[in-house]
Amino acid sequence: MFATSPIPRAHRPRRGRRRPVAVLAAVGAIAVLATSCAGAAGPVPAPAPKPHKPEAADAALTEQDVNAWLDGMLPAYLNEAQIAGAAVSVVADGELLTARGYGYSDVGARVPVDPEETLFRIASVSKTFTATAVMQLVEDGRLDLDTDVDEYLDFEVEKSFDQDLTLRHLLSHTGGFEERVANAMLPEGEEVNLREIVAEDPPEQIYEPGTTPAYSNYGIALAGYVVEVVSGTPFPEYVDQNVLAPAGMESSTFEQPLPEDLASRLSEGYATDEDPPIERFETVSDSPAGALTSSATDMAAFMRVHMEASEGAGVLEPGTVSLMHEPALGEESLGGLAAGGRMALGFFSEERNGNRIVSHGGDTDVFHSEMQIYPEQNAGIFVTMNSSGSSGIVSQNLRIALAEGFADRYFPGEQDDGAEAESTASEHAAMLEGKYSTSRSIHSNFLALLYAVEQAQITATKDGTIFLVSPETGQPTEYTEVEPWLWREVDGHRTLAADVVDGEVRAVGTTAFTFLPVGEDDVPASVLLPIAAFSVAVIAITVLSWVLGPVVRWRMALPRRDRAGRWARVLTRAAVAATVLGFAGWVFAVQTAMSFEPVSFTMLRVFQVVQAIGLLGVVPAAMVVYGDIRRKESVDRVIGSLLVLAALMGTGTIAAMFGMVTGSVTF
């Protein structure tokens, strides 16, 4: 249930049908870890197919034209991208204009997608419903956006700062929480206990509230629990009674698993249209952040709630709708970041062709959705898919192309393209150049390693533009300065704003995503990756030598080593073996976590113990080096011992830095 970023996608736990590898060879496992950690440092995959984007045209927003436009774009792209099925709905003049289904909801049974009957998991688009529920209670005077949430809860939120944590912060993703991955999806059949999810072992608060946008499923889940406590009604029931029913969304629910009358209508989910369906029901633990199931036509009904002509459609007062669409925070809180795109209350606030848009996207393991609302034009478009497709970003490409195509075709207009670059462009671009980490990250446990090595890069050009390479796509995006410290994407609409304090760049970002400069105290990926690669290579060769060494000595009639220093060598071997097993365990844990499968915290503690044994092996390894030098062993033997010592120090340092020896195993 992860949102579509309005900039090249900030790091998020990767999706897909990856499953834990069978660790048949420890050397292979540790090599896999090095590859996993490398992230964007490896070869960039071939670009995913992109739908054709027609030239801007001032077309009439009519059913006939929209149907022709959609039919000309989607079937071919879905086929090329290997996406099994999709549904689209379009609202015009505050009413449903058209709804279209493409492909199959069940490939094996050849059941076509029906935009009214077929249900999809809409993932993070659910957050806009949670925000709507919160704002109903604000409207009724039962909640206040700027009161500390502890005033409403039946437990006290763990905070790292003295500042209040408010609903305004939670709905704008500025609560300051680190990312949380553990148990994002619960085993099928396990019921969601929302209080337990938000109250027991929450993610750490690593940023001062209101200062650093960092997309947070936990923050929205906490807002949903506030609704539950204050209303005295379980969250799914409250939304059903007060949001879905008044909006006319009879085929939608936050219930997990689905009620019997809706379960048979849920589309199958696929990796690609050639794969078997995902058999499990994706039970979202942070349910207010991503658990809604809906149809394309029901989503059209919800879009109407947030259009001016509909005046809240019986769900909200018009003034409340307007408040939800305004930027949630200003310069006094965000600093220079306020000059760029900002979060509204539960919505991404965007602009295309001079038109204001409120939007949200979302992803589960296999379902992918996007909603774009034009409040002032009383129009909107929603698309949802039941497959990830042939590569990790094809669904993203489709959503972007559909959103931009809709804007250019039906709402063309003027937008500052940065043709007249600011006189400060070259100076400011040079100041931005460097490595950045993403604010949506983990600091307190072993997954911090993945975020540490996956860094973004901003590069300045001679003409004053900048190129941003995000870690997930590995593709450069060019931006030009259109105002001091504000950049717009070349041939695009996305923006980047910089917050500069005392001549130093504090942050660069937009809406719910922020890039933070890698500081002097941070270990850059350019250092971590060589250390990891060197250590993995040496340990792999060492383990290989255990297998091949006796054969080589026998074939070449070489003498065996004398018994002096034998116990130090035995303990060093044990440490190398423990290091291999420990890192193999972390590979297993990372791949399991990234596949949204449950991970045993007890198992992670075992991995920490095994990894600690490897770290302690530095002592006997140093004794081996000392003994070899003292006994004047051959140069190649001394070098070999030194390399093993260095490798154990390298792996041990990485393990100690990133919670693989001690510290929290909650991730």
N, C-alpha and C positions, 0 to 999 in steps of 0.2 A: 504494500500500500504506500507506494512512494511517488511523490509528486513529480510532474514534469517541470524541470527547471526552465526558467525563461532565458537562461544563458546556457552555453555548452554544458552538458549535464554535470553538476557537481557530483562528487563521489557518493555513491550509495551502495549498500550491499547488493552485489550482483544477483541477477535473476538467472533462471534457466533450469534445465533438468539435470544439473550436475548432482551426482550422488557420491558418497564417501568412497574413496578408492580402496581396494583390497591391498593392504600393505604386505606384499609378498616378499619384497626385498627392501631392507632398511635403507640401503644406499639410494635406491630409486625414490623412496619416500622423501628423503632429505633433499634430493634434487628437485622434486616437485615443489617443496617449500620455497626453494630459491626462485623457481619460476613464478610461483604464486605471489611472492613478495615483490618481484620485479615489476609487476603491473604494466604500466605504460612503457616501461623501458624496453620491452620486447618488441618484436615486429608488429607494426600496425596492421590489423586485418584488412582484407579487401573491403572497400566501401559498400555499405548496404544499398540496395536499389532505392531510388527516390522517385516518387510520383512526378509526372510532368506537371510543371506549374505554368499555367497559361499566362499570357501577358494580361496586365490589368485591363479590365473592361467594365464600363458602367452599365452592367446588365440589370434587367428588371428582376427583383426578388419575387419571382412567381413560382408556383408549383412546377409548371412545365419546364422552366429554365433550370431550376435547381435539380430536378430529376435528371434532365439531360446532362448537366454538369457532373453530378455524382456518378451516373451510369458510365460516363466517358472516362472517369478517373479510377474508380475503386475496383471494379472487377479485374482489370488487367494488373493493377498493383498487388492486390491480394493474391492473385495467382503467382506472380513473380516472387513475392515475398514469402510464399507458402503459409499464408494465414488462412485458417479454415473458414472463418465466418466473421461478419461484422454487421452492425446496425447503426443507422444514422437517423437523427431527427433534426428538423429545422423549424424554428419558430419565426414568424413574421407578423408584424402588427399585433404582437402580444398573443397570437394564437398559433396552434400547430399548423404548419404549412404543408409539411410532408414528412414521412418516415419511410425509410428504405431498409430492406434486409438483403445481405449479400452472402453467398456461400452457404455453409452448413453449420447447424448447431450440433449435429451428430453426423460425422463423416461416414461412419460405418453403415448407419441406417439410412443415409442420404436424406436427413431431415433438414429442410432449408431453414435459414434464419427468418423468423417473423418479427418485425420490429415492435409489434404490440404484444405478442405472446412469449417470445424468447427472452429469458432473463439472463443477465450478466452480473458478475461481481464488479462493482465500479471502483473499488479500492479507495484511493485517497480523495476522490471526488466526494466521498462520504463526509469529509471534513467540513464542507460547506453546509451540510445538514446539521452537524453538531453546532456550528457557529450560529445557524438560524435558531436552533433550540435555545442556546445561551441568550441570544438577543430577545427572544420572546420573554424570558424571565427578567431581563434588563428592562424591557418595555413595561412589564407588570410591576416594576419596582422591587422585585425580590432579589435581584442581583445588581451589583454596581461594577462597571468595567475596571475601576481604579481602586478597588478595595482588595487588600491582601486575601488571597484565596483561603488561607488558614481560617478566616472568619466563617467560611461556609462548610469546611470539611470536618469529618469526624476523626481526623488524624492531622499531625503537623508535618508539612512538607520539609524534607531535608534540604537546607539551603547553605550555600557557601558565602553568601553576601548578606549584609544587613538590610538591603533594600527590599521593599515589599515585592512579592510576586503576584501579579494581577491577571485577571482574565484578558485584559488588553494585551498583555505580554504573551499569554498562551495562544490566543487567536492570531497573533502576528508572528509567531515563531521566534520570539525574542525572550523566552523564559530562561535561556542560557544553558539548557541541558545538553549533555553529550549524547551521541547516538546510542541506541540500544538495539541489539540484534537478537539476543537470546529469546527463544520461544515466541518469536514474532508470529509464527503460525503454530497453533496447538495441534496435538494429535487428534485425528478424527474421532468424534464422539465425546471429547472432553469439553465440558462447559466452561464458558468464560466467567470468571469471578472478577468483576471490574475493580472492586476495592482492593483485592489482593494484588492485581496487576499494577495499580498505581501506588499502593502504600508500602508493599514489601520489596525491599532491595531496589529502589528506584535508581535511574541513572544519575550520575553526579552533575551538579550545577557548576559549569566551568567558566561561564561568562556572566558578567553583571547584567541583571534583567534590563531589557530595553535598549541595550547598546549594540548587540552583535546578532543579526539575524542568523539563525541556525535551525533549519527545518527539523521539526520534532514531532514524531508520532506520539511520544509520551505526553508532551504538552497538551495536545488535543484530547488524548484519552483522559487526562486530568480534568480538563474543562468539561468533558462529558460526565465525569463522575460528580462534579459540582452540580450539574443538572440533576443527576440522580438523587443526590443528598437533599438538595433544596426542594425539589418537587415531591420527594417521598415516593417516587415511582421508578422502577427499573428503567434504565436509559432506553432500551429498545422499545418499551411500552410507551414511554413519554413521547418519543419521536413519532411513533405510529399514531398516537392519539392526537398530537398537537401540531405535527408538521405534515406527515404523509397523508393522513385522512383529509384534513382541510384542503390540501393541494389537489386532491383527487388521484393520489398515487396508490391505487388499489392493488397493484402487483409488486409493491416494494416493501422491504423489511430489513431491519438490522438483526433479526433473530438468526442465531446460528446453533444447530443446523436449521435449514429452512422449514417452515411449516409444511405440513403434508400437502396442502392444496397448491403450494408454489414449487415444491421440490422437483416435480416431474417436468417443470417448464425451464429449469436451469440448463443453459447450454453446457455441453461438455467443454473441457478446457484442454488445449493441445500445446505442445512445444512447436510443432509444425503440422501442416495438414497431412503429412505422411507418417506421423507418429501416432501410436495409440493414445487414447484419451488419458488424462491424469485421473487416476481412480479416486483419489482422496478429495474430500470437501475441504477447502482452505479456510480453516477456522482462525480468524484474525484475533489475536489476544487483545491488542489495543483497539477494541471494537469501535469506539466512537471515531477513530482515525481512519478506518478502512473497511468496515464490515457490511456496508449496504449492498443489497442485491436489488436490481431494478431492471426495467425495460427501457427501450429508447423512447417510447411514447410517454411513459411516466416521467422520464427525465425532461421531456419537453414541458410537462406540467410544472415541474419544479423551476425550470428556467423562467417561466411566466411570473413566479413569485418575485423575481428580482428584476422586473422590467417596470419602467415608470407607468406605462399605460395600465398595467394590471393592479397597481396600487397595493402590492403585497398579496394579492389574490386570496385574501381571507386568512393569511398565515401571519403576516406582520403589518404594522402600520407603515404607510409610505415614508414617514420620517425615519423610522428604524431602518428600512431598506436603504435609504440614502446614507445614513450613518455607517452601515456595514460596508458600503462601497468606497468610503473615504479612506485615505491613508491613515493607518492606525497610530503611527508615531511620527514626530517631526524632528527637525534639526536639533532641538534641545536634547533629544535622547539619542538619535542616530548619528549626529554630526553630519559630515559631508555625505554619508550614504543616503541621506534624505533627498539629495538632488536627483537620484536615479529612481528606478522602479521601487515601489514600496508595497508591503503587504497591506491590504485592507483587512477587515475583520473576517478572517476565514477564507478570503479570496485573494488570488494574485491580481494585482491591479496593473493593467497593461495599456499600451496605446499603439494603434496601427492606423496609418494613414490619417492621423489626426483624430481618430475616434477612440473613445474610452471603452475599455473592455474589462470585465471581471471574469476570472477564469479559474479553473483547476483541472489538473490531470491526475492520473493515478495508475498504479500497476500492482498486481499481485504477481504470483509466479507465472501465470499464463494469461490473465485478463488485463487489458490495457484500454484506458478510456481518456477522453478529453472533452471538457465543456467550456464553451466560449459564449459569453453573454454580452450583448450590446444594450445596456439599460436604456440609453436615451433614444436609440433607434428601435427599441422594442423587438429586438431580433436576437437569435442565438442559434448555435449549432452544437450538437453532441454526437460523438462517435465512440463506439466501444467495439472491442475485438476479443475473440476467444482464443487467440494464439500469440505466441511470442514471435514466430516467424523464423526465417532462415538465418538471421543474425541478431545480435543483441540490440540493434538500434533501428530495425526496420519499422517497428510500431511507432517509435519516436518520429522517424522520418514522415510517416503517413500523417500523424497528428499535426506536425508542423505544416506540412504541405496543404492539408485540408483547411487549417485555421488561416494560413496566409492566403490561400486561394479564395476562400470565402470573403475575406476582407477586401482583397484586390478586385474581386469580381463585382461585389455588391455594395461595397462601401469604400470606393477609392477616394483619395484625398491627398492633401499636401502633408509632407513630413520633412523635417529638417534632415537633409542627407549629409550634413557636415561639409558641404562643398567649400564653404568659407571657414577653413580651420582656424581655430583660435591662435593668436600670436604666441600663446604659451605652450602650444602643442608639443614642440620638440623638447622643451625643458621638462614638462610634466611627464611626457612619455619616458624620458630617461630616468626620472625618479621612480616610476612604476616598475621598471625592468627588474626582474628577479624571480626567485622561487616563492611559491605560496602554498600553504596548506589550506584545506577547507574547514570552515567552522563546523560543518556537520561531520563530526569525527568522534573518535573514541580516544580517551586519554588514560583511563584507569585500569585497563586490563590488556590481555595479550593481543587483542585485535588492533591495539594502537600501532602495532608494527605495520599493518597493511596501510593505514592512513599516513604513517610517517614516510613510507617509500613512494606513495602515490601523490606526488606534488604537482601543482599546476605551474606553468611557466609563462611569464609575460615578457615579451621581447619588444624593444623599441626599434623603429626604423628611422632612417635618415630624414624622411619627410614628415616625421612626427606622429605617424600612426602607431598603433600597438597591435601585436598578435598575442592572443590568449590560446594556449594549448591546455585543455583540461585533461586530467588523468584518465578519465573513462573513455573518451572518444579518441584521444591522441591526435585530433585534427585541429589545425590552427584556424582561428576566427579573427578577422581583422576588424579593428575599431578605430574610429577617428574622433578627435576631441571636438565637440560641438559647443561646449561651454567650459569654462575653467573647471577642471576635475570631473567632467562628465563626458563619457565617450559613447558613441552610437555605432552599432554594427554596420559595416560597409555593406550596402545593398540589403539591409535588414532593418529591423525595428528594435532589437534588444539593446539595452544600455548597461554600462558599467559606471559606477560612481566611486570616487575615492574619498576617504576621510583622512585628512592630513592634519596632524597635530604637531605644532612646533617644528615644522619643516620635515617631519617624518611621516611616511605613509603608514597609517594604523590599519587600514582595511580597504579592500576593494570588493564591490559586490552589487547585488541588486535583489530586491524582494526578500525571499527567505534564504538566500545563499550568499555567503561571504567568503572571500579569500583573505587569509591572514599571512603577512610576510613571514617567511622562515627566519627566525632571529638567530643571534649569535649563540644562544643557549640551546638551540635545536640542532639535532644531528641531521644534516641534509641527506637526501636519498643518494647523492653522488658519493657519499662516504659509506653509508650503510650497505648499499648494494655491492660495492667491491669487497667489503669485509665479508659479507655473506657468501659471495661467489667464491672467494679465496678459501674460506673455511670449509664450505661444502666440497670443493674440489679436493682439498687435502684429505678430509675425512673419508671421502669416497675412495681415493687412491689407497688410503691406509687400510680400509676394510678389504679392498680388493687384494692388497698385498698379503693379508692373512690367508686368503685362499690360494693365491699363486706362489707365495714365498716358499712354502715347503717343496712345491714341484720344481721351482727354479733351483733351489739348493740341491735337490736330489739329482737333477739333470746335469748340473754343473759341478757336482761333488764339492759344494762349498761347506765349510765348517759351521756348526751351530754356534750361537752366541754362548759365552760362558755364563755361569750362574750368578755372577756378580751383578747386583742391581736388578735381579729377577723380579722381586716383589714390586718394585716401582713400575717395572714394565707391565706386570699383570694388572696392577691398579690403573695404569694408564689405559690399557686395553678395555678394562671395565668402564672407564669414563667415556671412552670413544663410543663403546656400545650403548651406554646410557644416553649419550648425546644423540646418537642415531635414533634410538627408540623414542626419546623425548620429542625430537623434532618431527618424527613420523606421526606421533600422537597429535601434535599441534596441527599437522597437515590434515589429519582426519577431522579434528575439531573444527578447523576453519572451513573445510569443504562442507561439513555437515551444517554448520551455522549458516553459511552462505546459500544453502539450499533450503533454508527455513525449516530444517528438521530439528527436533529437540536434542539437546546436548546435556549429558549428565555432569553436574557440577562436581560430584565426587570423582568422576573420571578425570576431570581437569586438575583436581588436586593431586591425583596420582601422577599425572604428567609433570606437574611442578616438582614433585619429589624426585622423579627420574631425571628431570633436567638439572636439578640441584646436584645430583650425583655426578653428572657430567661436568658441571662447573667446578666442583671440588677436585676433579681430576687434574686441574691445573697444577696442584701441588706435586703429585707423583710424576707428572710429565716434566716439571722443572727439575725434579731429582734425577730423572733419566738423562736429561741434557747435561746436568752437572757431572753425573757419573761417566757419561761417554767422553766428556772433555777431560776429566781427571784421568781416565784410563787410556787416553790418547787413541780412541777408536778412530776408524777411517773417517775421512772428511764427509763422504756421502752418508754415513750413518749419523754423524753429528747433525748434518743439515736436515736429515729426515726427522730426527728427534726435535729439532728446533721448529720445523714446520708443524709437527703435531701439536707442540706446545702453543704455537701461535694460533692454530685452528681452534683449539679448545678455549683459548682466551677470547678469540673472536666470537664463537658461538655463545660462550658464557656471558660475554658482555652484552650481546644482543638479547639473550634470554633474561638477564637481570634487569636491563633497561625497560623491557616491555612486558613485565608481569608474568613471565614464563617460569619463574622460580618462586617468587612470593607475590603476595598482593591479591586483589580481588579476582575471582573467576566469574563474576557476573558480567555479562557482556551484552 
